[in-house]
């Protein structure tokens, strides 16, 4: 075999270890009994250490050098060239991190998530604080192992958004804040123009579940290669291009929770299911970055799922599912209700206009924690003060405040900003689609999403990690990431509804 073929074989084994890790993580958040937490932490630590040791082995290093020599002169966009570039980046970064640290992070985050679940249930940050302090300390160690020039936060951010830096995020968030805060203030003066009371009735859990499955199926989610389950916090996980699973949560007193949770995770899953089969069991068989990933979930959740066109098709079906709740509700009333803007406590249930302010809050706080500018004991107070300053609301308890997200318990520091990057990119991509396929201005009025999904598969999904996020954005849209289209979209949509 050639060196490249030998390298691919070794990488496939590492992919299998990572897939097994993902299965255990999915089970922990869906079906694992609480008593299994300690054992699961050790299992995840073992698999994480084995995968890491395999990647940083001398054998991988030698094969990487040999395969690179064989590929001299290859097309820069070829699969083998892209694979070698991605593997070299992963290898060089992984070699900087001791296997013992990898195992300790896996152990601490597995245990930390179980502590977070209990702390959130009791709405008591002090229960989570010791576990979170350990996670933060480990993430600081990781940042110093990986290396950085400006801020330790850059090293953590780069794991989720390759090439992105905190300084660039500051610029993007400043632009978003400057455009969003005045819009929120203008809408707040007219908040009573839209009533969402119709969404806050009692809706059957079983009927919500079935309707979400129908919607996901219509969007193109392949249930032969996936499934949906319940979890405390909705997520998507991929064990393979052919096994991509989603979860949601159901609130019988608020219809959007499960529905838009399903649409959001379905967007992630469509991306993973659309990766080229030829990339299976390789480092290329996942999303280019979490920002790119989030662009897919937010595109389907908001630009499609909260559009009039979507509900022209789906609203009669929703009325059939909930005749007592919606029989006398008009399409326009429902459309306005699901797009109601109101500063709120919970990020995952926030409207499009205020959502990025929730992300800005988390970015500011977690970067301050990593940089040592904020003590962990002061985090709840800082959270509440930031909520008041940015959104004008103050959480009444920790569960609806600092403990609402699962991410920090999983050690995902540097992850939150990718949500806003995805929001911005979703509009940039959608505008490109409409320019190339004008009839997609209202893509879902007939319940057919094939043309939109095909475009995304061709320009985004199939490539997996072949290209850096900035390269993929340029290839798909013809320009670098821009906040202006996103802000313009929000102003136009919500001025029509409110102003």
DAQUI-V34863 format. One record per run of one state. SS is the DSSP state (hx for helix, st for strand, lp for the rest). FROM is the first residue (numbers start at 1). LEN is the number of residues. If there is no record, write none. Layout:
# DAQUI-V34863
ss={SS;SS}
from={FROM;FROM}
len={LEN;LEN}
This chain:
# DAQUI-V34863
ss={lp;hx;lp;hx;lp;hx;lp;hx;lp;hx;lp;hx;lp;hx;lp;hx;lp;hx;lp;hx;lp;hx;lp;st;lp;st;lp;st;lp;hx;lp;hx;lp;hx;lp;hx;lp;hx;lp;hx;lp;hx;lp;hx;lp;hx;lp;hx;lp;hx;lp;hx;lp;hx;lp;hx;lp;hx;lp;hx;lp}
from={1;3;31;34;56;58;71;79;95;99;123;125;147;152;161;166;189;191;194;197;200;205;220;228;231;236;241;243;249;256;274;277;280;290;305;308;322;323;327;331;339;347;350;352;371;376;392;407;411;417;437;438;443;450;460;461;464;469;478;484;499}
len={2;28;3;22;2;13;8;16;4;24;2;22;5;9;5;23;2;3;3;3;5;15;8;3;5;5;2;6;7;18;3;3;10;15;3;14;1;4;4;8;8;3;2;19;5;16;15;4;6;20;1;5;7;10;1;3;5;9;6;15;1}
